Amino acid sequence: MSERAREQEPSTRELRRRKAEEATGEHEAIEGSATPDEARQHSRRADKAAYLERKLAERERSEREG
C-alpha cells in the first residue's frame, strides 16, 4: 500500500468512533420503526456496529502495545 493511500485511510480510532455513532443511531431508530421486522433490522445493525466497535477497540489497544 502506498504512503498516500495509508494517509487517506481513517485511523482505528476514527473507525471506532464511527461504529459507536452507527450503533447509537440504529438503537435510536428502533423506536421509530414502522414494523417489528424493521425494528429487528435496526437491532441487528446496532449489534453488528457495537461488535465491530469492540473489535476496533481491541485493535487500537494492540496497536498501542505493539
C-alpha positions as CSV (number, residue, x, y, z in Angstrom):
1,M,0.0,0.0,0.0
2,S,1.4,3.4,-0.9
3,E,2.1,6.1,1.7
4,R,-0.6,8.3,0.2
5,A,-3.2,5.5,0.5
6,R,-2.3,5.0,4.1
7,E,-2.6,8.7,4.8
8,Q,-6.2,8.7,3.4
9,E,-7.3,5.7,5.4
10,P,-9.2,6.6,8.6
11,S,-7.4,5.7,11.8
12,T,-8.6,2.9,14.0
13,R,-9.8,5.5,16.5
14,E,-11.8,7.2,13.8
15,L,-13.3,3.9,12.6
16,R,-14.2,3.1,16.2
17,R,-15.9,6.4,16.7
18,R,-17.9,5.9,13.5
19,K,-19.1,2.5,14.6
20,A,-20.1,3.8,18.0
21,E,-22.2,6.5,16.3
22,E,-23.7,4.0,14.0
23,A,-24.7,1.7,16.9
24,T,-26.3,4.7,18.7
25,G,-28.2,5.8,15.6
26,E,-29.5,2.3,15.0
27,H,-30.6,2.0,18.6
28,E,-32.5,5.3,18.3
29,A,-34.1,4.1,15.0
30,I,-35.6,1.1,16.7
31,E,-38.3,3.3,18.4
32,G,-39.3,4.9,15.1
33,S,-39.6,1.6,13.3
34,A,-42.9,1.1,11.5
35,T,-43.0,-2.7,11.8
36,P,-41.5,-5.3,14.1
37,D,-39.3,-6.5,11.2
38,E,-37.9,-3.1,10.7
39,A,-37.2,-2.8,14.5
40,R,-35.3,-6.2,14.3
41,Q,-33.2,-5.0,11.4
42,H,-32.2,-1.9,13.3
43,S,-31.4,-4.0,16.3
44,R,-29.2,-6.4,14.3
45,R,-27.4,-3.4,12.7
46,A,-26.9,-1.9,16.2
47,D,-25.5,-5.2,17.4
48,K,-23.2,-5.5,14.4
49,A,-21.9,-2.0,14.8
50,A,-21.3,-2.5,18.5
51,Y,-19.4,-5.7,17.8
52,L,-17.2,-4.0,15.2
53,E,-16.6,-1.1,17.6
54,R,-15.4,-3.6,20.3
55,K,-13.1,-5.3,17.7
56,L,-11.7,-1.9,16.7
57,A,-11.1,-1.2,20.4
58,E,-9.1,-4.4,20.7
59,R,-7.1,-3.4,17.5
60,E,-6.5,0.0,19.0
61,R,-5.1,-1.5,22.2
62,S,-2.9,-3.9,20.2
63,E,-1.5,-1.0,18.1
64,R,-0.6,0.9,21.2
65,E,1.1,-2.1,22.8
66,G,2.9,-3.2,19.6
